[in-house]
Amino acid sequence: MASLLDALDRERLLKDSAAASALLPKGEPPHVSMLRLCEAGLLVGGLTVGYGVRPDELVGPLTAAMGGAARRLKVVDVRERPALELHVAAGDVTERWEVEDVPALVHNLNDLYRDAADVRAVAVLGEWEDSLQLLCVERRSLGRLLRQPFFAPVNARGLQDLVAPR
């Protein structure tokens, strides 16, 4: 497991390598170890989101973790019927988002800030311990991370679109 921890340390994603080393069982697949490390709070930019958390409740903590211009996003209105809809304002842009779950919110936020170099991209690492594990990563590191075998986010295709030239 040292290679995963070394890679995470090189990418400056690991908060405490000794604690991480003690936490990971030998032979565990690296993508599972990523979930375990995120849930334990050992990944820089990692967030653990309980299943009961609604997208409108997560906007504040998630945009704070994304940083940059995302911190100024405002939720103007929330409608619950027929589906959860957020009316958001980001600078001169206002949009209505139908967000049925957290991954849909992540998709919309990544898309809204696709060209903002100061905003971290959000990777959905997957489910672990009855929670969804998210990781906010610097855009300049995203392409490199997507080539790593240990980095297997559920939304890899959407993240790849963020690094691909348009």
C-alpha positions as CSV (number, residue, x, y, z in Angstrom):
1,M,0.0,0.0,0.0
2,A,3.1,2.2,0.2
3,S,2.8,3.1,-3.5
4,L,-0.8,4.5,-3.0
5,L,0.3,6.5,0.0
6,D,3.4,7.7,-1.8
7,A,1.4,8.8,-4.8
8,L,-1.2,10.6,-2.6
9,D,1.7,12.3,-0.7
10,R,3.2,13.4,-4.0
11,E,-0.1,14.9,-5.1
12,R,-0.4,16.6,-1.7
13,L,-3.7,14.9,-1.0
14,L,-2.6,13.1,2.2
15,K,-3.0,14.8,5.5
16,D,-1.2,12.3,7.7
17,S,0.8,9.5,6.1
18,A,1.4,7.6,9.4
19,A,-2.3,7.6,10.3
20,A,-3.1,6.5,6.7
21,S,-0.6,3.7,6.8
22,A,-2.0,2.4,10.1
23,L,-5.5,2.5,8.7
24,L,-5.1,0.6,5.5
25,P,-5.2,-3.2,5.5
26,K,-2.7,-5.1,3.3
27,G,-3.9,-6.2,-0.1
28,E,-6.9,-3.8,-0.2
29,P,-7.6,-2.5,-3.7
30,P,-6.4,1.1,-4.0
31,H,-9.8,2.5,-5.0
32,V,-11.3,1.0,-1.8
33,S,-8.4,2.5,0.2
34,M,-9.3,5.9,-1.3
35,L,-12.8,5.5,0.1
36,R,-11.5,4.4,3.5
37,L,-9.0,7.4,3.7
38,C,-11.7,9.9,2.6
39,E,-14.1,8.6,5.3
40,A,-11.4,8.8,7.9
41,G,-10.8,12.5,7.0
42,L,-7.2,11.8,5.8
43,L,-7.5,13.2,2.3
44,V,-7.0,16.9,1.6
45,G,-10.3,18.1,0.0
46,G,-12.2,15.0,1.1
47,L,-15.8,15.2,2.2
48,T,-18.1,12.5,3.6
49,V,-21.7,13.1,2.9
50,G,-24.4,11.1,4.7
51,Y,-27.2,9.5,2.7
52,G,-29.8,11.7,4.3
53,V,-28.2,15.0,3.2
54,R,-30.2,16.8,0.5
55,P,-28.4,18.6,-2.3
56,D,-29.6,22.0,-1.1
57,E,-28.1,21.3,2.4
58,L,-24.7,20.5,0.8
59,V,-24.3,23.5,-1.4
60,G,-22.6,25.6,1.3
61,P,-20.0,23.1,2.5
62,L,-19.3,21.8,-1.0
63,T,-18.8,25.2,-2.6
64,A,-16.5,26.2,0.3
65,A,-14.4,23.1,-0.3
66,M,-14.3,23.9,-4.0
67,G,-13.0,27.3,-3.2
68,G,-12.4,30.3,-5.5
69,A,-15.4,31.7,-7.3
70,A,-17.6,28.8,-6.1
71,R,-17.6,30.4,-2.6
72,R,-19.7,33.2,-4.0
73,L,-22.5,30.9,-5.4
74,K,-25.9,31.9,-3.9
75,V,-28.9,29.7,-3.7
76,V,-31.7,32.1,-4.5
77,D,-34.6,29.7,-4.1
78,V,-35.4,26.0,-3.4
79,R,-38.5,24.3,-4.8
80,E,-39.4,20.8,-3.7
81,R,-42.2,19.8,-6.1
82,P,-42.4,18.0,-8.3
83,A,-38.6,17.5,-8.0
84,L,-36.0,19.3,-6.0
85,E,-35.0,22.4,-7.9
86,L,-32.4,24.9,-6.9
87,H,-32.3,28.5,-8.3
88,V,-28.7,29.6,-8.1
89,A,-26.8,32.8,-8.9
90,A,-23.1,32.9,-9.7
91,G,-22.0,36.3,-10.7
92,D,-24.1,37.3,-13.8
93,V,-25.3,33.8,-14.3
94,T,-28.6,32.5,-12.9
95,E,-29.7,28.9,-13.5
96,R,-32.3,26.5,-12.4
97,W,-31.1,23.1,-11.5
98,E,-33.2,20.0,-11.0
99,V,-31.0,18.0,-8.6
100,E,-32.4,14.6,-7.5
101,D,-29.3,13.7,-5.6
102,V,-25.7,14.7,-4.6
103,P,-24.0,13.4,-7.8
104,A,-26.4,15.6,-9.8
105,L,-25.4,18.6,-7.7
106,V,-21.7,17.7,-8.2
107,H,-22.2,17.5,-12.0
108,N,-23.9,20.9,-12.1
109,L,-21.3,22.5,-10.0
110,N,-18.4,21.0,-12.0
111,D,-20.1,22.2,-15.2
112,L,-20.8,25.7,-13.9
113,Y,-17.2,26.2,-12.9
114,R,-15.6,24.2,-15.8
115,D,-13.6,27.2,-16.9
116,A,-12.7,28.6,-13.5
117,A,-9.1,27.7,-12.8
118,D,-9.4,28.8,-9.1
119,V,-12.2,26.3,-8.4
120,R,-11.5,22.7,-7.4
121,A,-13.2,20.0,-9.4
122,V,-15.3,17.5,-7.4
123,A,-14.8,13.8,-7.8
124,V,-17.4,11.3,-6.6
125,L,-15.2,8.6,-5.2
126,G,-18.1,6.3,-4.3
127,E,-20.0,4.9,-1.4
128,W,-18.4,3.9,1.9
129,E,-19.8,3.3,5.4
130,D,-23.3,4.5,4.4
131,S,-22.0,7.8,3.0
132,L,-20.9,9.2,-0.3
133,Q,-17.2,10.1,-0.5
134,L,-16.3,13.3,-2.4
135,L,-12.9,14.7,-3.2
136,C,-12.2,18.3,-4.3
137,V,-9.0,18.4,-6.3
138,E,-7.1,21.2,-7.9
139,R,-7.8,21.5,-11.7
140,R,-4.1,21.5,-12.5
141,S,-3.8,18.1,-10.9
142,L,-6.9,16.6,-12.4
143,G,-5.5,15.3,-15.6
144,R,-2.6,13.6,-13.8
145,L,-4.9,12.1,-11.2
146,L,-7.2,10.7,-13.9
147,R,-4.3,8.7,-15.3
148,Q,-3.5,7.1,-11.9
149,P,-4.9,3.6,-11.3
150,F,-5.9,4.3,-7.7
151,F,-8.1,7.3,-8.8
152,A,-11.4,5.7,-10.0
153,P,-14.2,8.2,-9.4
154,V,-17.7,7.4,-10.3
155,N,-17.8,10.6,-12.4
156,A,-14.5,10.1,-14.2
157,R,-16.0,10.8,-17.6
158,G,-17.4,14.1,-16.5
159,L,-14.1,15.0,-14.9
160,Q,-12.2,14.0,-18.1
161,D,-14.4,16.6,-19.9
162,L,-13.1,19.2,-17.6
163,V,-9.5,18.6,-18.6
164,A,-10.1,17.9,-22.3
165,P,-9.8,20.9,-24.7
166,R,-13.2,22.2,-25.8
